[in-house]
Amino acid sequence: MSYKPEMQRIPAQRCRHITSKGLRIFGDDYRTPVDEGSRTNDFWCQKTHNVLGPDKALVILSRCTPDRECFDAL
């Protein structure tokens, strides 16, 4: 039996600067595991070109929210 993680859609309200290889290939049809620990790809910020945003916090879909000072709605 193989492990298949529960998948989530990309949030409708997301920061325009968060990206990943999957997002670039599949766009809004991209799905990512709900469990951040089971992800095989990393997200990065297009402002910093790094896995840390301008606020030095980790770039993850669930954490790149309007609460962050660097958030810029798509």
Biotite code that builds the C-alpha atoms (Angstrom):
import biotite.structure as struc

atoms = struc.array([
    struc.Atom([0.000, 0.000, 0.000], chain_id="A", res_id=1, res_name="MET", atom_name="CA", element="C"),
    struc.Atom([1.455, 3.377, -0.982], chain_id="A", res_id=2, res_name="SER", atom_name="CA", element="C"),
    struc.Atom([1.092, 6.563, 1.039], chain_id="A", res_id=3, res_name="TYR", atom_name="CA", element="C"),
    struc.Atom([-1.002, 9.260, -0.647], chain_id="A", res_id=4, res_name="LYS", atom_name="CA", element="C"),
    struc.Atom([-1.124, 12.555, 1.258], chain_id="A", res_id=5, res_name="PRO", atom_name="CA", element="C"),
    struc.Atom([-4.312, 14.574, 1.456], chain_id="A", res_id=6, res_name="GLU", atom_name="CA", element="C"),
    struc.Atom([-4.062, 17.303, -1.179], chain_id="A", res_id=7, res_name="MET", atom_name="CA", element="C"),
    struc.Atom([-5.174, 20.914, -0.944], chain_id="A", res_id=8, res_name="GLN", atom_name="CA", element="C"),
    struc.Atom([-5.881, 23.507, -3.601], chain_id="A", res_id=9, res_name="ARG", atom_name="CA", element="C"),
    struc.Atom([-3.797, 26.628, -3.809], chain_id="A", res_id=10, res_name="ILE", atom_name="CA", element="C"),
    struc.Atom([-5.508, 29.349, -1.725], chain_id="A", res_id=11, res_name="PRO", atom_name="CA", element="C"),
    struc.Atom([-7.469, 31.894, -3.775], chain_id="A", res_id=12, res_name="ALA", atom_name="CA", element="C"),
    struc.Atom([-5.973, 34.681, -1.676], chain_id="A", res_id=13, res_name="GLN", atom_name="CA", element="C"),
    struc.Atom([-2.218, 34.272, -1.798], chain_id="A", res_id=14, res_name="ARG", atom_name="CA", element="C"),
    struc.Atom([0.835, 36.465, -1.994], chain_id="A", res_id=15, res_name="CYS", atom_name="CA", element="C"),
    struc.Atom([1.894, 37.311, -5.528], chain_id="A", res_id=16, res_name="ARG", atom_name="CA", element="C"),
    struc.Atom([5.535, 36.738, -4.602], chain_id="A", res_id=17, res_name="HIS", atom_name="CA", element="C"),
    struc.Atom([5.283, 33.103, -3.414], chain_id="A", res_id=18, res_name="ILE", atom_name="CA", element="C"),
    struc.Atom([6.215, 30.538, -6.037], chain_id="A", res_id=19, res_name="THR", atom_name="CA", element="C"),
    struc.Atom([7.444, 27.001, -6.576], chain_id="A", res_id=20, res_name="SER", atom_name="CA", element="C"),
    struc.Atom([8.301, 24.803, -9.516], chain_id="A", res_id=21, res_name="LYS", atom_name="CA", element="C"),
    struc.Atom([4.830, 23.199, -9.327], chain_id="A", res_id=22, res_name="GLY", atom_name="CA", element="C"),
    struc.Atom([3.072, 26.566, -9.321], chain_id="A", res_id=23, res_name="LEU", atom_name="CA", element="C"),
    struc.Atom([5.045, 27.666, -12.373], chain_id="A", res_id=24, res_name="ARG", atom_name="CA", element="C"),
    struc.Atom([4.154, 24.484, -14.277], chain_id="A", res_id=25, res_name="ILE", atom_name="CA", element="C"),
    struc.Atom([0.518, 23.900, -13.230], chain_id="A", res_id=26, res_name="PHE", atom_name="CA", element="C"),
    struc.Atom([-0.620, 27.366, -12.099], chain_id="A", res_id=27, res_name="GLY", atom_name="CA", element="C"),
    struc.Atom([-3.974, 27.391, -10.292], chain_id="A", res_id=28, res_name="ASP", atom_name="CA", element="C"),
    struc.Atom([-4.456, 23.664, -11.019], chain_id="A", res_id=29, res_name="ASP", atom_name="CA", element="C"),
    struc.Atom([-1.484, 22.828, -8.796], chain_id="A", res_id=30, res_name="TYR", atom_name="CA", element="C"),
    struc.Atom([-2.192, 20.776, -5.652], chain_id="A", res_id=31, res_name="ARG", atom_name="CA", element="C"),
    struc.Atom([0.046, 20.528, -2.611], chain_id="A", res_id=32, res_name="THR", atom_name="CA", element="C"),
    struc.Atom([-0.063, 18.179, 0.391], chain_id="A", res_id=33, res_name="PRO", atom_name="CA", element="C"),
    struc.Atom([-1.975, 19.540, 3.385], chain_id="A", res_id=34, res_name="VAL", atom_name="CA", element="C"),
    struc.Atom([0.792, 18.288, 5.676], chain_id="A", res_id=35, res_name="ASP", atom_name="CA", element="C"),
    struc.Atom([3.694, 20.701, 5.142], chain_id="A", res_id=36, res_name="GLU", atom_name="CA", element="C"),
    struc.Atom([6.146, 18.049, 6.359], chain_id="A", res_id=37, res_name="GLY", atom_name="CA", element="C"),
    struc.Atom([5.280, 15.690, 3.498], chain_id="A", res_id=38, res_name="SER", atom_name="CA", element="C"),
    struc.Atom([5.958, 18.195, 0.743], chain_id="A", res_id=39, res_name="ARG", atom_name="CA", element="C"),
    struc.Atom([8.581, 17.310, -1.817], chain_id="A", res_id=40, res_name="THR", atom_name="CA", element="C"),
    struc.Atom([9.013, 20.848, -3.108], chain_id="A", res_id=41, res_name="ASN", atom_name="CA", element="C"),
    struc.Atom([9.977, 24.122, -1.560], chain_id="A", res_id=42, res_name="ASP", atom_name="CA", element="C"),
    struc.Atom([8.279, 27.432, -2.031], chain_id="A", res_id=43, res_name="PHE", atom_name="CA", element="C"),
    struc.Atom([10.341, 30.573, -2.329], chain_id="A", res_id=44, res_name="TRP", atom_name="CA", element="C"),
    struc.Atom([9.767, 34.316, -2.429], chain_id="A", res_id=45, res_name="CYS", atom_name="CA", element="C"),
    struc.Atom([10.308, 36.104, -5.716], chain_id="A", res_id=46, res_name="GLN", atom_name="CA", element="C"),
    struc.Atom([11.330, 39.235, -3.814], chain_id="A", res_id=47, res_name="LYS", atom_name="CA", element="C"),
    struc.Atom([14.196, 37.556, -1.939], chain_id="A", res_id=48, res_name="THR", atom_name="CA", element="C"),
    struc.Atom([14.823, 34.572, -4.261], chain_id="A", res_id=49, res_name="HIS", atom_name="CA", element="C"),
    struc.Atom([15.019, 32.516, -1.095], chain_id="A", res_id=50, res_name="ASN", atom_name="CA", element="C"),
    struc.Atom([12.892, 30.280, 1.158], chain_id="A", res_id=51, res_name="VAL", atom_name="CA", element="C"),
    struc.Atom([12.727, 33.222, 3.575], chain_id="A", res_id=52, res_name="LEU", atom_name="CA", element="C"),
    struc.Atom([10.576, 36.238, 2.836], chain_id="A", res_id=53, res_name="GLY", atom_name="CA", element="C"),
    struc.Atom([11.597, 39.882, 3.319], chain_id="A", res_id=54, res_name="PRO", atom_name="CA", element="C"),
    struc.Atom([10.451, 39.543, 6.941], chain_id="A", res_id=55, res_name="ASP", atom_name="CA", element="C"),
    struc.Atom([12.904, 36.628, 7.454], chain_id="A", res_id=56, res_name="LYS", atom_name="CA", element="C"),
    struc.Atom([10.027, 34.151, 7.994], chain_id="A", res_id=57, res_name="ALA", atom_name="CA", element="C"),
    struc.Atom([9.659, 30.863, 6.105], chain_id="A", res_id=58, res_name="LEU", atom_name="CA", element="C"),
    struc.Atom([7.804, 30.970, 2.773], chain_id="A", res_id=59, res_name="VAL", atom_name="CA", element="C"),
    struc.Atom([4.967, 28.400, 2.936], chain_id="A", res_id=60, res_name="ILE", atom_name="CA", element="C"),
    struc.Atom([1.447, 28.765, 1.543], chain_id="A", res_id=61, res_name="LEU", atom_name="CA", element="C"),
    struc.Atom([-0.151, 28.482, 4.977], chain_id="A", res_id=62, res_name="SER", atom_name="CA", element="C"),
    struc.Atom([2.163, 31.161, 6.410], chain_id="A", res_id=63, res_name="ARG", atom_name="CA", element="C"),
    struc.Atom([2.184, 33.707, 3.580], chain_id="A", res_id=64, res_name="CYS", atom_name="CA", element="C"),
    struc.Atom([-0.998, 35.429, 4.698], chain_id="A", res_id=65, res_name="THR", atom_name="CA", element="C"),
    struc.Atom([-2.224, 39.041, 4.908], chain_id="A", res_id=66, res_name="PRO", atom_name="CA", element="C"),
    struc.Atom([-0.893, 39.149, 8.512], chain_id="A", res_id=67, res_name="ASP", atom_name="CA", element="C"),
    struc.Atom([2.643, 39.402, 7.131], chain_id="A", res_id=68, res_name="ARG", atom_name="CA", element="C"),
    struc.Atom([3.953, 42.873, 6.402], chain_id="A", res_id=69, res_name="GLU", atom_name="CA", element="C"),
    struc.Atom([5.441, 41.745, 3.068], chain_id="A", res_id=70, res_name="CYS", atom_name="CA", element="C"),
    struc.Atom([2.141, 40.191, 1.811], chain_id="A", res_id=71, res_name="PHE", atom_name="CA", element="C"),
    struc.Atom([1.035, 41.498, -1.592], chain_id="A", res_id=72, res_name="ASP", atom_name="CA", element="C"),
    struc.Atom([-2.304, 40.022, -2.739], chain_id="A", res_id=73, res_name="ALA", atom_name="CA", element="C"),
    struc.Atom([-2.429, 38.327, -6.126], chain_id="A", res_id=74, res_name="LEU", atom_name="CA", element="C"),
])
